[in-house]
Each structure stands twice: as structure tokens, then as C-alpha cells.
């Protein structure tokens, strides 16, 4: 018998406390692991895979008769998928596997990561990667009902319509952020929602996009574009709402727009949601 075989045999004789029965009669909605740092391969719109550093939260429902779940199995599955799989908007296969591995009635996965998009400047065309905060959040319940939410945080710029209207020259402008949470249609194979397209559409709702790299000709264009396109946060969120209402592959959404005000000690903020609710796993 090899040393490895001896170790496995010794391991198999250890008491599995978490596998013991529990008699309190309390079913738990979610039990699992949080803040697991793991590299993942995310499919880009161009078909290539981008490696991202994801922060994973993974859990399953725990029946009342089980004392505990097998925490190591979560990390094992994440590790295997990190090495052998690419991720896109369909995480149902991952969740089915999690339910089988953990012998659980339901499963949940959340992956937070920064996704890079090469973004050319508007006039010079100089390009550099720009990072966007993204989240994949998927769940599969006891009835095999699958739900996936994609979240993106899009930085942009707004120029104040009121400031432009009352000033003899100029108008105050500032960075702003659009946060969108969109529910992906489970039958979205033929109408894929790409992060790149969603980001570009949300940027159009603002006074002007922001860029990772610009030259003077770009700065002139950006300044004038924002001045010609003044918007309150209310304007931005309404434009974003019109975009998402008719977006193929999206069945519901929530939006937040926050302007990081340049002349106020506070920020301007707006929120709106349609066909969107937080669902228990």
C-alpha cells in the first residue's frame, strides 16, 4: 500500500460530523463559502476568452435533516471550472452540478469581477483597456427554476442642464456612474446579451462616455459633446430605461444613476426598476 493510499484510508475512517443528522427541524436557505478568489475564463463578444480574477460566493440549500454541508466541495468545483471551463451568461450547468455534488435542493453562485474592454478615443482612435465592475448572479431552485442576473457599473459623465441654462459661459460637469442589474432570459442562446453592447448602450444614456486614454483632439470633442448633451440624473435613468425595456434577452432590470457632483457637497442620485425583484434561492 502506497503512502497516498494509507492517507486516503486514514481519512475515510475520520468522523464526518457535518454528515450527522440534525433534529431541530430547520431548513436553511443558503449555506456555503464567501470571498473565494479564483481566476475564471469569461467569453468576450469576439469569441475569445478573457481571464478575470473573480470573487466567488457559492451556496446551496441545506435540508433540515443535515447538520452541515461539505464546504470543500464548493472550492473543488470552482477550481475545476476555473481550469477546464469558460463562463458566459448561462450558469445553469454549473448550478446543476453544484446541486448534484452537494445533494442539495437548490444552488446559488455569485461571481464579482472586473471586465476589460478595449476602448478607442473618439477622435484620435488611440485605444486602451478600460475596466468595468461586473457580477454574474445565478440561482437554481427545487423546481429547477433558473435565474441569472448580470450587473454592470458604467462610469460616464453628465453636464448639468440648469447650470448651462443660467450661466453666461460654461456649465458644471462631473463623473457619474450607471449601475444596471438585468435579468437574463433563460432562453437567451440566440439573443445573447454581451457586456460590451450593454456598456455601450448605457454610455449613450449619459452626456458623454469617459475614456481610459485621450489626446487634446479627444478632450476637445468630449468637452463639446457633453456641453451639447446636458443631462440630469433623471434624464440619464430615463434614457437607460428606454434602452433596457426593449433589449432582447432581458426580461427585467433595476437601475441606479449617481452623479459625483463637482459643485455640491452631496451627490445626485436616481433609481428605477421594472419587472425586477430579489428572489430567494
DATA-V543925 format. One record per residue. N is the residue number from 1. PSI is psi in whole degrees, -180 to 180 (NA if undefined). OMEGA is omega in whole degrees, 0 to 359 (NA if undefined). Layout:
N;PSI;OMEGA  N;PSI;OMEGA
This chain:
1;130;181  2;166;179  3;-37;179  4;-43;178  5;-41;178  6;-39;179  7;-42;180  8;-40;179  9;-40;179  10;-40;179  11;-41;183  12;-19;181  13;-6;180  14;145;181  15;127;178  16;87;185  17;-40;183  18;-18;179  19;-2;180  20;162;180  21;150;176  22;136;187  23;11;183  24;-11;174  25;29;181  26;113;175  27;135;181  28;136;181  29;-44;184  30;129;174  31;132;181  32;-145;184  33;151;182  34;150;176  35;44;174  36;116;179  37;126;186  38;137;173  39;140;179  40;153;177  41;117;180  42;131;180  43;127;176  44;170;179  45;-32;181  46;4;178  47;-12;178  48;161;179  49;133;176  50;128;177  51;124;179  52;154;174  53;107;185  54;147;172  55;112;190  56;139;166  57;128;185  58;135;182  59;166;175  60;162;171  61;142;183  62;116;178  63;154;185  64;-31;185  65;-10;181  66;133;179  67;-41;182  68;172;177  69;176;182  70;94;186  71;-37;183  72;-28;183  73;-30;176  74;-50;183  75;-37;178  76;-47;180  77;-44;178  78;-42;180  79;-44;180  80;-42;179  81;-33;177  82;-38;185  83;-29;192  84;-7;186  85;156;170  86;145;184  87;145;171  88;-151;184  89;-11;180  90;103;179  91;13;184  92;-41;179  93;-41;178  94;-45;184  95;-37;175  96;-44;179  97;-39;180  98;-42;178  99;-39;180  100;-44;182  101;-40;185  102;1;182  103;52;189  104;154;179  105;-23;183  106;162;181  107;152;183  108;141;176  109;136;174  110;128;179  111;115;177  112;133;181  113;164;175  114;124;185  115;130;184  116;134;176  117;127;175  118;124;188  119;114;179  120;146;175  121;152;190  122;-25;182  123;-54;182  124;-27;181  125;2;178  126;135;187  127;146;175  128;154;179  129;138;177  130;134;185  131;140;177  132;132;177  133;126;182  134;156;176  135;132;166  136;128;179  137;110;184  138;148;177  139;151;177  140;117;186  141;-172;184  142;-28;179  143;12;181  144;24;175  145;119;184  146;136;179  147;135;178  148;131;176  149;131;173  150;129;177  151;137;175  152;145;175  153;116;187  154;112;174  155;145;181  156;-168;178  157;146;173  158;148;175  159;132;189  160;120;178  161;-37;181  162;-45;179  163;-42;179  164;-39;184  165;-33;186  166;-8;184  167;145;176  168;-30;176  169;146;179  170;178;177  171;145;182  172;140;176  173;168;186  174;163;171  175;150;175  176;167;179  177;135;173  178;121;176  179;122;180  180;133;172  181;116;185  182;137;176  183;123;183  184;132;176  185;125;180  186;-30;180  187;62;188  188;16;185  189;-37;185  190;8;177  191;62;186  192;138;174  193;107;181  194;141;178  195;-41;182  196;-45;181  197;-39;180  198;-43;178  199;-48;182  200;-41;180  201;-41;180  202;-35;177  203;-36;180  204;-21;180  205;-15;183  206;-179;175  207;-37;180  208;145;174  209;166;169  210;159;188  211;151;179  212;-22;183  213;123;178  214;154;171  215;-179;185  216;-38;179  217;-33;177  218;-41;180  219;-41;177  220;-46;181  221;-46;183  222;-44;180  223;-45;182  224;-36;178  225;-45;179  226;-40;181  227;-36;179  228;-5;187  229;56;184  230;142;181  231;136;166  232;168;174  233;-31;178  234;-38;178  235;-44;182  236;-46;184  237;-30;176  238;-41;177  239;-41;179  240;-37;178  241;-45;179  242;-37;177  243;-49;188  244;-26;179  245;-38;185  246;15;184  247;119;180  248;132;180  249;-6;180  250;127;183  251;-10;179  252;163;184  253;160;167  254;147;184  255;146;168  256;138;174  257;128;180  258;122;177  259;123;181  260;80;196  261;140;182  262;-18;181  263;0;178  264;158;175  265;-3;179  266;170;175  267;151;172  268;143;190  269;144;176  270;151;180  271;150;180  272;148;178  273;148;176  274;129;180  275;39;184  276;131;177  277;153;178  278;122;186  279;133;176  280;145;179  281;NA;NA
